[in-house]
């Protein structure tokens, strides 16, 4: 039996310096959906933040954890099967990762993460 899926499906990505844009699909079979919530599964905000940190670390070379979160906004629910664009921008001078999950004009979530310094 395979481990439950915990990552988004990456459909496309573009990188330009300290910025990266990823086109994602939220898989139906994510480990986070059972029990969250049975009648209307929702991708938890903590998972959205974890994905932003992990994807930025592997693409922009940032630290994979943060010490503080700023200006977090969760405006719309992300659900199984949704397609979304994740924009990541690393502000090196301030040590902050800006993230935003959007689809066209619809904002799902966004915020700034103050990163731990790289060892």
N, C-alpha and C positions, 0 to 999 in steps of 0.2 A: 504494500500500500504506500502510495507517495504522500509526502508531507503536504499539508494544506497550503494553498497558494497565498502569499502575503504581499506580492508586488503587483504594480499595475502593468498592463500590457503597453509597451512603448511602440507607438506606430511610426513616429518620425521624431527627429531632433535636429536642432541647429545650434551651433555654438559660435559666439563672437566675443573673444577676450574673456571678460569676467561675467558674461551673460550667456544663458542657455535657455532655449525654449524647447519643450518636449510636448509632443502630441500623445495623449494617453487615452486608453480605454479602461474603464473600471470593470474588471472581470466579474462575472456573475458568481463565480465559485470562491471568492476570497474568504479566508478564514475568519475575517472580522464580521461577516454578515449574520451567521446564525446567532440568534439571541439579541441582535442589535438592529433592528427590532423585527420580530417574526412576521408581522403583517406588512411592514414597509421597511426593508433593510436600508441602512444608512451607513456611509463610510465615516467612522469616528474622526473628529477633528484631530485627535492625537496622532492618528495614522497619517492624516494629510501632512502634519508637521514632520513626522518621522520620514515620510517619503521625500519631502523637500530637502531635509538634511542629508539623507542617503544619496539622492540623485545629484545634489550639488557636490558632495564629497567626491563622488566617483568621476564627475565631469569637470568640476572647477577646482578640485584640490583643496576644498575647505575642510574644516574640522567636522566630524560627523555628529557632534553634539553641541548643544547650546547651553548657555548659563542663564539666559534671560530671554523673554519673549515680549515684543512690543507691538502695539497697534493691531492685535489679532482681531480679525473680523470673519465671522462665519455667516454668510448672507443667504446661501441656498444649500439645500441638501445634495450631496453626491450619492448616487444610487447605482446599483448594478447595471452595467451596460452603458452608462454615460460616457460620452467622449468629451474630453476637456484638454485645454492647453495649460501647461504649467510653465510659467515664466520665472526664471531664477536670475537674480543679479547680486553679485558679491561686491560690497563696498569695502575694499581692502583697508582704506584709511580708517574706517570706523569699526572694522571687524564685524560687519552686519551682513546677513543674508536676507534679501528681500524676496518674497515669494508671492505668487498670485495664481490661483486656479480660475480660469475663465473659459467661456465658450462664446465666441462672437461678442455681443454686448452684455452677456450675463456674467456677473461676478459671483463665484461660489465662495471663495475664501482668500484671505491675504494676510500678510503680516511681515514683521521684521524679527529676525532671530539674531541675538548677540551671541557670537560663536566663542567657544573656548579657543584660546591660542593653540596653534599647532605645536606639538612637542618637538 
